Amino acid sequence: MADTTSIHAIGRRKEAVCRVYLKPGSGKWDVNGRTLGDYFPRPTLVSAIQQPFTATDTLGRFDVKAKVEGGGQNGQAGALRLAVARALVKVDEEHRRKLRDLGLLTRDARAVERKKPGRPKARKRFQFSKR
């Protein structure tokens, strides 16, 4: 899937996992065989995913090939963003400070809380009846 010249990184968010391969190129995106705008139709997600590139002034310098699985759109976008940021640090260690200051290298550990027994959801309670 990847050449020896490409840089590989993994990103995770909620239940989503993303494997990214960066290669010097013209800025082409391939997310699960589709373009970035095709796979993520919401412009807010696209701009969030491209944030590591804009922060390091490398937008359009790398071709990105990504394999995303699990979770929903938001989780997958977060996983892709983290993977891209980690790959950019592997490309040039100078990028680490900029990305760290923007919080793009921090793994968002928030996940869905488990359902508890005797309750309909994690914290919600069944309706109380006095009589």
Secondary structure in CASP SS format (residue, H / E / C, confidence):
PFRMAT SS
TARGET T0000
AUTHOR 0000-0000-0000
METHOD secondary structure of the structure
MODEL  1
M C 1.00
A C 1.00
D C 1.00
T C 1.00
T C 1.00
S C 1.00
I E 1.00
H E 1.00
A E 1.00
I E 1.00
G E 1.00
R E 1.00
R E 1.00
K C 1.00
E C 1.00
A E 1.00
V E 1.00
C E 1.00
R E 1.00
V E 1.00
Y E 1.00
L E 1.00
K E 1.00
P E 1.00
G C 1.00
S C 1.00
G C 1.00
K C 1.00
W E 1.00
D E 1.00
V E 1.00
N C 1.00
G C 1.00
R E 1.00
T C 1.00
L H 1.00
G H 1.00
D H 1.00
Y H 1.00
F C 1.00
P C 1.00
R C 1.00
P H 1.00
T H 1.00
L H 1.00
V H 1.00
S H 1.00
A H 1.00
I H 1.00
Q C 1.00
Q H 1.00
P H 1.00
F H 1.00
T H 1.00
A H 1.00
T C 1.00
D C 1.00
T C 1.00
L C 1.00
G C 1.00
R C 1.00
F E 1.00
D E 1.00
V E 1.00
K E 1.00
A E 1.00
K E 1.00
V E 1.00
E E 1.00
G C 1.00
G C 1.00
G C 1.00
Q H 1.00
N H 1.00
G H 1.00
Q H 1.00
A H 1.00
G H 1.00
A H 1.00
L H 1.00
R H 1.00
L H 1.00
A H 1.00
V H 1.00
A H 1.00
R H 1.00
A H 1.00
L H 1.00
V H 1.00
K H 1.00
V H 1.00
D C 1.00
E C 1.00
E C 1.00
H H 1.00
R H 1.00
R H 1.00
K H 1.00
L H 1.00
R H 1.00
D H 1.00
L C 1.00
G C 1.00
L C 1.00
L C 1.00
T C 1.00
R C 1.00
D C 1.00
A C 1.00
R C 1.00
A C 1.00
V C 1.00
E C 1.00
R C 1.00
K C 1.00
K C 1.00
P C 1.00
G C 1.00
R C 1.00
P C 1.00
K C 1.00
A C 1.00
R C 1.00
K C 1.00
R C 1.00
F C 1.00
Q C 1.00
F C 1.00
S C 1.00
K C 1.00
R C 1.00
END
